[in-house]
Amino acid sequence: MSQSFPGWSASNANPYFCHRSANASIATADLPGIAQRVNIACSGAQPADLATPSGSRPAGRTVAAQIDQLRSVARTADVDLVLLGIGSNNSQFTFGNVAAECAGRFVGDGYTGWWEVWIHLVNWITGAELNESPCTDADLATPQQFQAAQQETTDAVRQVLDVLDEIDADGQHRVVLQDYTNPLPPAFAEQYLTEDGRSDTRDKYRALVDERYAAGCPADVATLAPAQRFSSSLGAMVAGAAATLQAERPGADLAYLDVQGAFNGARLCEAPGSPGTALATPLRVMDGPSGVKVESFGPFDKLDIKRVTDTCKSYYQTCQESWHPSAAGHRVLGQCLSAAWTRPGGRFSCIRSGSGEITVS
C-alpha cells in the first residue's frame, strides 16, 4: 500500500524514504510478457536487508526483509523477472557516505582557505580534523573492503535464488544483477574547470564551488579518476558475484547487466548546461527540512554553507536522492533492462554513444 508523504522532518527510518520511484526502470521498461510490476527496492538498502528487516541495523528503514516482500508477491503472482540493483551499499562502504565525504571536502576547501586561522584553531581545540584534500582511492574503498563486499553480496543473492526456487511454482524466472552508473564523468567540461581565474588546486575558490554546485557536481577534478576506478570496481564486484553464482548453478537463468557506460556523455558536468543535460540528479541540500532545495551557494557565506550541509546530516532524507538516475536516466536504464530480458545470455553491457543511442551487447 502506498504511503503518503510524512514530511521532510520525519525520521529517515520511515518507509517512505525507500524512494520507490514511479520512473524506476522496472516500472517503465518494455518487458514483453510481464503483466505486473512490483518495486520492493529501498534506497540505501544493503545486502543484509534482503533476508533481515532493514530496521534491525543502524540507519535502516522500518520495512520487512525484501525476501519476505518477495514471498508476499509470489502468493498472488508468478515471478518471471527479478532485477537486483546491487553493489554500492554494503556493510563495508555506502554510496551516500562516499558522496558526502568527497563533496564536503571540495566545498570545505573552496569556502575556507588556509588563511582562515579560526578553522585550524577549532581543529586544535576539538581534536577534529577538517580534511580539505580531494578523495583518493583509499578514501573510497580498499581492495580488502571490495573483497568482503563481494562475498557479502554473493551470499545475499544466493539466498534470493534459494527462495525463488522455493516460491516460483513453474521454476521459470530470470534474475538480473545490475551494477550502478557513475553520476560524475571522467573529466569535467571546460566551463566547469575554473571560475574567476581560479581552479580547485588552490585554497579559497568560492566562485568555482558555487558554479559546480549549481551544475550538480561539487567535487574536485582530482577526485574524478578515483571515482571512476571506484565505479569500475563496483561493476567488477557485481560481475564477480554473478560469475560465482552462475558457476554454482549452471541451470539458473542468471544474468549480469553492466550499466557503467549507460550515461556516457551525459553525466553531471560532462557537457555544458548541467544538470539539465545530465541523466543523473544534481547533488542538492535544503536549508532546513523545508522541501525547498538550495540551487546555488552564490549568496551564502561559510556559516550558511555549514547550516545547509548540517541539514543533510540531521535529515539525510533531504539530500538522499542526490547523484541518482533522473527520470530520463531511469528510461535509459529501462532500455538496458529490456534487452537483458528479451535476449539470451548471461552478461550484457549497456553503452550510450556520443549521439545518445543506447546499445546493449
C-alpha angles and dihedrals in degrees: 000000000000116000124218119241108279096201130264092270092060118110115277085231087074112114090232089074092066079090097211098189122212084218094058115131093244088059099044107031121111101250111169112213094020109115101173132037123201122184113204096159120124124205109244094016118155130210092262089060090070092072102016129053110263092229091067091075131058113278091011126136129243096255131120121260109282092237089057089050088051090052089054091053091049092056091073104018140051108241111223104156132029120185116198116190101196146155111062099077124051141124090280100054140343131215092232094056092046093049094046093048096051096042091046093054092051094048093043093052094046095047101042115036130193093275096063095094095181090073091058091043089056089049091052093048098044100033089232118135120219104211110204097168122112115263116267131201091266091053091058103043138321125231088251091055092050090050092050092045092052091053091047091049094046092051092050095049090048088060091053091052091049092052093046090054087053101045105032105087098197094040091225113127139125121219116202119197108202126189126206137269120237110240091206125068130231087252136011121242114262095258092061097052099079139011127188086002094298130116128194092260092086134052123267108027099153097156090055091050089051092049097048093043091052088050091049099247110097099169139110120263087232089059094059097078094049088046091054091049090047091052091047090051090051089055092048089050093054091043089052092051090049093049092050093051094043089055091048094048110030090171095056120102095231125152137181116221113201110201097166090117098037093102097041110152092009104071122121112294091356089116134021116275097045131197090025092055095047131095091213128070118252121250105261136174132189131230092240124330090305103127089238111114120217105241098185138019089207099114095037131103124206093274090053089051091053091050096053095042090049087057088062090051094049097038106027091177089071092069101018098112095050115125092019128123114288122222088271089047091053089053090055091049087049089059089051092050093047090058092047089053100045101039129067119241145088100243132040131183117202116199134177116217126216089263091054096255115145118220128182120199 
